[in-house]
Amino acid sequence: MKKIISFSLWGENPMYWIGALKNIELAKVLYPDWVCRFYVDAASSPALIKTIDQADCEMVLMEPSEDFAGLFWRFYAAEDADIMICRDADSRLSKREVDAVNQWLDTDHLFHIMRDHPHHTALIMGGMWGCRDTGGIRDLTDQYPYKCFKGTDQRFLAKNIYPQVKDHAIIHDSYNLFGDGTDFPTSRINDEFVGRVVDQDDDEF
């Protein structure tokens, strides 16, 4: 069974590139039978691309197009993975999310959605969802015309994906902002939450 943790990388900000390498190491412990896959902008620095190419992961080089098209690349893993989860390189994989993912996988639901902070106000956060045995997402993303502004991936997910999957999803939402969620299966430790944005030194950003 092919299980993919999918990320996108572009630009040269070290919080993403170093974060990517840190998540690869975390995945070995937290998701030992999963593979990290990075969809990487081919126009990025060759030295940065080399760090990912030499790491214990899969890398797919992508041709750049619109400014924020890279946000969508990570969704492509749904086309060939049996199970796929989308994550952000500027957040860290955690035991809290693993427990939620495992609870989802113990059901027959096709989709998994997480929200774990009062500011997680998107129906589907771009780096906090997963699916299994689901095709067609790449075609939908490629046809979506609005890839030139930040947050466009979450607007796409809200408009094109959430209405189709909400009745077939396990939704973990610690604040139940939309009345569609359930609690995470494990308690948070201190102020940690899934999707917490950190810099390359793991300081909150």
HELIX and SHEET records of a PDB file:
HELIX    1   1 PRO A   14  LEU A   30  1                                  17    
HELIX    2   2 PRO A   46  ASP A   53  1                                   8    
HELIX    3   3 GLY A   70  TRP A   73  1                                   4    
HELIX    4   4 ARG A   74  GLU A   79  5                                   6    
HELIX    5   5 LYS A   95  LEU A  105  1                                  11    
HELIX    6   6 ILE A  137  GLN A  143  1                                   7    
HELIX    7   7 THR A  152  PHE A  156  1                                   5    
HELIX    8   8 LEU A  157  ILE A  161  3                                   5    
HELIX    9   9 TYR A  162  VAL A  165  1                                   4    
HELIX   10  10 LYS A  166  HIS A  168  5                                   3    
SHEET    1   A 7 GLU A  58  MET A  62  0                                        
SHEET    2   A 7 VAL A  35  ASP A  41  1                                        
SHEET    3   A 7 LYS A   3  LEU A   9  1                                        
SHEET    4   A 7 ILE A  83  ARG A  87  1                                        
SHEET    5   A 7 MET A 128  ARG A 132 -1                                        
SHEET    6   A 7 PHE A 111  ARG A 115 -1                                        
SHEET    7   A 7 ALA A 169  ASP A 173  1                                        
END                                                                             
